[in-house]
């Protein structure tokens, strides 16, 4: 076997030009497949990262009724749903691979109601009651002032943080830090301004129905969760944001949190209330499926070039067999069995296409890197795809080498020796 | 008795007709024998050589080689017999051009399943025996015709075959090289090798211990037919 392989490589090396031209079809086919697969994987990784993870791996779990998010702005505090206790929060934090847990309340506010106002400017958008961890868990970055402190919560300080959208609506270009704004008739001191990192913004734009982060024109205003009952007079059931250790944990953590909260917070299971996580993984999978569908067609086309390459290999192997008729005849005369001749030519064909496959992989990786840098589209090298590509090119060699090898093995030694 | 052919016939279909190439051949060879088979071209001597060499099977008749009936053996069995029992020397050497002398000589041992180190050791030995111990790593195109034929003889002898078959071994050589090759055959025979030589040259044929002529597919008895074809 080893003997055959080294002989095969000698044979290939002995005909460098011809071997390379024969391999070219395989090289091109494998290179285009690797390029396409790398691009698919790059795009998928990008979708997964920017859509789901956004570097934050945040899973949001909210109260829903009959399948859609329950919005307390219009429907008031729900009956039979309890606020999340510290106990329950700790249970959530204990789930596998949960890094952090943050609670929040949320309502829509309208400018005509002057729920949130600064002097004569009022504001339409969202009002959040959040704990201190909310900003880090959701990937907000402080651009001015400070975040919430432990004292803000324990002393029920009336402090507020604006996002950049709310900031520009209420203050224009002026700095808001230290100014007083009015929230539900109470004065709050603005202590900081936050904004999302750029990659997180992609999240908001790409998911139509992901209304929690729906970027309303007004933006967001945050107050400490402890102050929420001051503004709205009741303890409300909160939503939860869980930070997962890795993107792959998100779906499972979301489901576990759903089950835990639905069981602990909802008094009457027949009320139609339940806790739902935003299943971003599922949405990402759907987008990935779409991009895969188009790319699969490309793969088929690249497959055709492999077929053409395989036929080229068969053609050259047939030529090789007739060139080496005397060699085959001699080998049979001195005692080589049929099977050995068969293996010799199969090995040679497989070695030829395997080298082609390896060169094709190298060319494909290079090409996808080039495309990545030239066009800015993401690529990621897929190691399973490389392994499959090399094995598959070897397989092509065996398949298309079969006919020439059988022809060689079946040569009659007498005729083969006599032929000049 | 090493070789025993009884009532061997070989037919080839040619168009609609069947041509009888060999007719009722009777042949026995003992160990240590040195037989030349002589005949003009078209007499059937190459076909007879192919049958003796287990490259082909007879249409009818029985052929026992080394105690085994090979006239109905399978293709694989014939390959094994060629490998272990027979050694071939051809008119145009048939050395593989991309292998060195020792690699060419070692080739039959590959098919016999001998390990590489052992193969090369025995090949070197065989090459020294034919007087080419200085040219182990030469490629065939670096050797003269006579040297190439001696490499081929070393290859034929490496398996210690029961029977050495030579088909016009001097046909492609000048007379000096031809003499060297024939001297080598004498030497091998003196050491106990059984040799069958096929030729159309009387000078070559007469160097064998026994001479049989073949004419029109019929193998004549010893001493017959000398006048016409000699």
Interface residues (C-beta under 8 A of the other chain):
Chain A: X3 X10 X11 X14 X326 X327 X329 X330 X331 X332 X333 X334 X335 X336 X337 X338 X340 X413 X414 X417
Chain B: X50 X53 X55 X56 X75 X76 X79 X80 X82 X83 X84 X88 X90 X94 X96 X98 X107 X108 X110 X111 X112 X116 X155
